[in-house]
Amino acid sequence: MPRLLMATRNRKKLAELRRVLDSSGVDLVLLSLDDVPEYPEAPETGAGFEDNALAKARDGFAATGIPCLADDSGLAVDALNGMPGVLSARWSGTHGDDVGNYRLLLAQLCDVPEQRRGAGFVSVCALVWGPGPDDQRTVRGQWRGSIAREPRGQGGFGYDPVFLPEGDDRSAAELSPAEKDAVSHRSRALELLVPALRTLA
């Protein structure tokens, strides 16, 4: 069966992709970075999500020969001119410190009124299945909402506890996986890749 490498060790991102593939009827063996021999990963130094996602996908394909999908995502807050953006995972200074990241964000927005607390999750997914420029595709998904005053909910990851999706009074961390899949930035991006993934399968 054809294989697909997702350039991540984040099990929750992997599970989200698995659910999208299953719901779309795409039959691929899904691998993570934990399932392949370790290879040098370029630092995420791109100015935008597209740069980082494409670099990760190219590295993964070049190292393994397996079609590789990479996601670069983050939170863009209107009152912070689109930040934390590509720095979302290390906003507080330590990569992957979810609680530290969103607590710093809440502190930075403590005096910002409700009408200026708009924000959007952004996900750019890149798929690379060959060495040439025609062997890659990049898509973008966005999920608009606003920033809560306090964290709420135990689900999700990252900034989910402080993100209030448009049209919902619950945080992203209070949504079920199925509810989140239906509207999230990453799911929207992954859905755009389904035709290319179906071709690979």
N, C-alpha and C positions, 0 to 999 in steps of 0.2 A: 504493500500500500504506500502511496506517495507520502513523504514526510514534509513537515513545515516546522522550522525553527522560529520560536519567538525569542527575541534577544532580551530576555529579562530573567531575573530570579524571583520576581514578585509573583507569588502563587495566586494572589487575587486577580492580577491582570490576566494571568494564564487561564484561570477559571472563567473569566469574563469572555475571553476569546473562544474558549471551548463551548460556552453556551451559545454564542453567536453562530459558530460553525454548525452545531447540532441543530439549532432552530432553522438554519438555512439548508440543511441537508448536504453539507459539504463534508466529504469523508476523507480526512487527512489524519495521519499520526502526528500529534502535536508534541513538540519537544521544547524544553527550556534550556537555558545556559547550563543548568545543573545536569543535563542529560548528554552533553557533548564534551569532548576534551577542552580544557581551558585554553583560551587564546588571548593575546593582548587586545584589550578593548581601548579604543581611543577615548580620551577625556571628552566630556560634553562641553565643548568650547564654542559651539555655534551661536550666532547672534539670534537665531530664531528656532522654533520647534522643528521646522522642515530640515534645517541643516543637521541638527542632532539626530533626528529619526533616520534620515538617509545615511548618515555616517555609520550608525549602529547596524543598520540592515546590510550595508555593503560589507562591513567588517565580518558580520556573521556568515554571509554567503561566501566570502573569500576564504574564510578559515575552514569552513565545513563542506562547501559544495552543496549545501542544502538550501532550498529557497528560504529566505529569512524575512520575517516581519518584525519591525521595530516600531515602538510607540514613544513619542516624546510629548509629554502633556504637562499642564500646569494651570494655575489660576491667574487670571488677569483681572485686577481690581481697578475699576474706573477712577476712583479717588487717588489711586497711586500710579496713575498714568500707565496702566497695563502691567504693573509689577504685582506679585513677584515673577510672573512669566516663566522664563526658562530657569529661573533660580528658585522655583517653588519648592523643590525637594530639599534645598539647603538654605532656606530663607533665614533660619535662626543661627546658621553657622555650622551645623552638623547635618550631614546628608542623611535623610530618612527619619529625622526626629519629628514625627507628625505632630505631637502635642506641642513641642517647642515652637514649631513653625506656625501653627494656628494661634497659639497664645501671643506670639509676637505680632502677628497680623491684627488680632483683636486690640492689642495695646496701641498699635499705630492708627487704628480707626476709632479709638474711644470717643473722640469729639466730633466724629463725622455724623451728620444727621441721616435719618432713614432714607430720604430721597436721593442721597448721594452715595449710598452703599452698594450700588450696582456692581456686578461682577460676572465673569463667565469662565467656566472651565473650557479649556481648549485641548484637543488631542489631535496630533498629526501622526498618522500611521504611514510608514514606508514599507513597501514590499519589493524585494530584489530577488530575482530568480535567474540571473545570468550576468555576464561581465559587461555587457554593453548598455548604452544609454536607453535603448528600447526595451531593456529587460528590467524595468523598474517602474513603480507607480507610487505616487504620494497623494494622500487625501487628508482632508481636515474636517473635524467635527467640533461643534460648539454647543454648550449648554448654558443658557443664561439664567441668572438669578440675582441674589443679593447676599450680603454677609450679615449673619445674625450677631446679636450682642454677646451671646454665650454659646458654648458648644452644647449640642443636643444629640443623643442617640449613640448607640454602640456599634452600629454596622459600618460597612465601607472602610475607607482608609484615607490617608492624606487630610485634605481640608473638608471632607464630607460633613463632619459634625458642625461646621460653621457656615455651610452653604445652604441657602434656602432657594430651591428651584422656583422659577416663575410659575405662578398658578398653584402653588402648594404651600401649606403652612407648616410642613414638616421639613426637617433638614435632610440632606442626602443620606446621612447616617441613620435616619429613621425609616428609609424606604426599604422594601424587600429587594433581594437581588433581581427578581423579575421586573419590579417596578423601575428600578434603576436602569436595567438593560434596555427598557423601552424608550428611554429618553436621554441617557447619558452621552457625553461628548465622545467617549471612546467607542461606545456601541454605534453611534452615528457614523463615525469614521470607518469602523470595521465593516459596517453594512455596505459602504461604498466600495470596499475591496472584495466583496463576495463574488462578483463576476470573475475577477482575476483569480481568486482562490479556487473557484469552481473549475476553471481551466486547468490549474495545476493538479487538481484532484482527478 
